[in-house]
Amino acid sequence: MDAVNSLMDGFAIALTPGNLGWALLGVILGTFVGVLPGIGPALTVALLLPITYSLDPIPAFILFAGIYYGGMYGGSTTSILLNTPGESASIITALEGNKMARKGRGAAALATAAIGSFVAGTIATIGLTFVAPAMADFARNFGSPEYFMIMVLAFTTVSTLLGDSRVRGLVSLFMGLALGLVGIDLLTSQARYTFGNQHLFGGIDVVTIAVGLFAVGETLWIASRLRSTPGKVQPIQGKWMTREDWRRSWKPWLRGTALGFPIGSLPAGGAEVPTFLSYSLEKKLSKHPEEFGHGAIEGVAGPEAANNASAAGTLVPLLTLGLPTTATAAILLAAFQRYNLNPGPQLFDSSPELVWGLIASLYIGNLMLLVLNLPLVGVWVKLLSIPRPWLYSGILVFAGLGTWAQSQSVTGLIVLYALGVLGYMMRRFGIPVGPCVVGAILGPLAEKQFRTAMQINQNDWTVFFTRSLSLSIFLITVLIIVLPVVVGTIRSRMAMTRAESNV
Amino acid sequence: MHSEYPPTLDDITEGPEPKGWERWIELAVAIGVIVVAIVILWLARDFRAPRSVRVSPRVFPQLVGIGMLLVGVWYVIDIVRSPKPLSAGEDSEDVDITAKPSWSTLILVGVGLTAFALLVQRAGFAIAAGVMFAICSTAMGAKNILLNLGIGLAMGLAVYLMFDTWLGVRLPAGWLESVLP
């Protein structure tokens, strides 16, 4: 087995004391920011991008992957003990888990979330181990037209499948694409949309975009409507897991994984869809559907597993196609770019130590997270009582740090603040932030593939539709746009006929 | 949360209905999208390419511009036509979505951010960060301004030492140049 051998080599790299240390640091940092409100893994990795200047790629990515996985674990703690979820993928956990915590079963909710995350994370990482090389092999058939089309597919799914308003998702995406246009055109070396400001020649940096939209935007949004009495943190009570809890949890864990990993691996991505699917599936299969909405353990076990499995799944398109489908994955792609590494099939050939060291570190990180989260959860909970004015002012200090480290100019700060105001407006009017970040990072790459494809084919745009692979991807994209509209129309027609026949 | 217990999925994403004037701002945002799209298309006219480059640097920005224009128009139509405003606003751990926005807090946070931008090169990162921290945290409700300033300066100094001295990220030392390593 090729993948097994490669993985063993990966473990040899990941298990060196130095790399174990980076993995531990990553999962601790990740849990830390996952528990803290207002700051998530995407922002944390963005703020740490400057260390890519002084750190080798392998430890850097082991650190980033630890933050990515850790953020998922930490997020569930917050949503169980504090009712309000930080991200859409945790809504369900907040729904059932917080109910459990109020009934004095907080410990069991935390345990099923953590063990479920471990089970799902490990199975999904095994999935990644075998699917990623196969996918990379398949991607060897891809030329520029296919890469361009699959980026268009990702743009479509990221902006229209997530969130509740498709037009707002698309607005966000195009804002990101527009931001990505700024800077010198590499092929003709002329400045585009820089308005003569030489600080903009290099483009608007990913760090500035992510920090502006996430950190500054979020802080302004929160400052404008800060909760006068912070949410009540539920005490951790009850037994960790009874025999009954185990019996009711293990199937949802596996089913959640089965939903999360494949959906996460698709170029559609996102943890939102599989968590919602898992919740409704568990509700349907449960012998106690009446408990749902009042603290059903299956409703925590399934969605949390789906959430973590999809996080591992997201790494499949990222590593094999260079295709980010979440904001955090987009920042990870930016980190690859810092090292002049291009994720894709070639990465498996040119840097096997990096790819397999990274995958091996995911197994290790998962184990570390289980230990960090179960016995030590009481330590993390203390973070929830940090006074909010200090927390958000501190986030602003780090935002200033990240941008200054990047741009070394006041222009950079002005761009940062402008993006912060944009982030505020987006939050106010329900425009999702994720598609904007993905668009800004993937946009320039899409242009590159587009122009290469056109250049090779004598400026003939039909090349995107005459190659069967490229055409298939295009048709899938069309299907994704058309299908929800058609289904929606049929549903409302049916509802109308039913309403009429009832009269 | 803000409604009956237990909350449903709808409750979580449901915010306040924007007042009349807020809908105008939302409409202004949508029109802003259209304006940006037109600017993108207008500026793209000037991009030139030598003969050797077959695909002009104009094409992709034009695609983005046209797409953005269409989405902007769709957005305007969506706002005008939707009977109930969709603009819920994003939920978060610390946001009371039903509260009135506090403009004074926002303005003071803006002052803090401006102070950082003005001070960072002259006074140095640590001092600028401390001043920003003090202004912003006081604005957000931490009452003891001297304590806030103290925490801010300590944090700015710690970040400076960790990133500049230890990780090699260049940050301005400013007024503390003679004191800092």
Interface residues (C-beta under 8 A of the other chain):
Chain A: P37 G38 P50 I51 Y53 S54 T78 L82 N83 T84 P85 G86 I91 A94 L95 K99 D164 S165 V167 R168 L170 V171 F174 M175 L177 A178 L181 D185 L187 T188 Q190 R192 Y193 V216 E218 T219 L220 W221 I222 A223 S224 R225 L226 R227 S228 P230 G231 G293 H294 P387 R388 P389 W390 Y392 S393 G394 L396 V397 F398 G400 L401 W404 A405 Q408 V410 L413 I414 Y417 G420 M425 M426 R427 R428 F429 G430 G443 A446 E447 F450 R451 M454 Q455 Q458 N459
Chain B: M1 P6 P7 T8 L9 I12 T13 G15 E26 V29 A30 V33 V36 A37 I40 L43 A44 F47 R48 A49 P50 V53 R54 V55 P57 V59 F60 P61 V64 G67 M68 V71 G72 W74 Y75 D78 L86 S87 A88 G89 E90 D91 S92 E93 D94 V95 D96 I97 A99 K100 P101 S102 W103 T105 L106 V109 G112 L113 F116 A117 V120 Q121 F125 A128 A129 M132 F133 C136 S137 T138 A139 M140 G141 A142 N148 I151 G152 M155 G156 V159 F163 L167 G168 V169 R170 L171 P172
